[in-house]
Amino acid sequence: MNPLPLLPLLAVGALLLSGCKTTVNTVENAQKQGQRQMIPDARVITDGNLARKVSIVGVNQTMTHGGMLQVQVELLNQTRSLQNFNYRFEWFDAAGMQVNSLSTAVIGSTIEGKESRFISAVAPTPACKDFRLKLIEN
C-alpha cells in the first residue's frame, strides 16, 4: 500500500486537533478572606459598540492607607475574540469639580475572549472623592 494518499488525511487530522479551543483553568479560594465592597454604579461610560462586547461585572472602591480613593472595576468580555479598548479614569472633588491630573491619560488595554479582567486606579490627591470611568473601543 502506498502511504502517499494518506498524507493529506493525516495533515487534515493534525490541523483539526491543533485547532481545538484552549481553555484557562482558574483556581481560587472558596472561603474568601477579603470581601469586596461592591457599589451600585452608573459612573462608567462605555461606547455603544464596546458595550455589546464587554460588560461591567462590578465596581469596588476603598480608601488607601494614605487617604486616597482607590477604584477597581471588573470587566467581562462576552465575545470569544480578543477585544482592544482604551480607558480613562476622571477624578472629582467633594464639590463635584473635575480634578485635572496626569492620571487622566488614556490607557490602552486588551481582554481575552470570555475572560474577566480588573482595571484599577488610585486618585491623584486625597481631595478626590468621586470618579468616572470611560471605556472606548480601540
Secondary structure, DSSP 8 states (H G I E B T S, - for coil): --STTHHHHHHHHHHHHHTS---------SS-SS---B-----EEE-HHHHTTEEEEEEEEEE-TTS-EEEEEEEEE-SSS-EEEEEEEEEEETTS-EE--GGG--EEEEE-TT-EEEEEEE-SSTTEEEEEEEEEE-
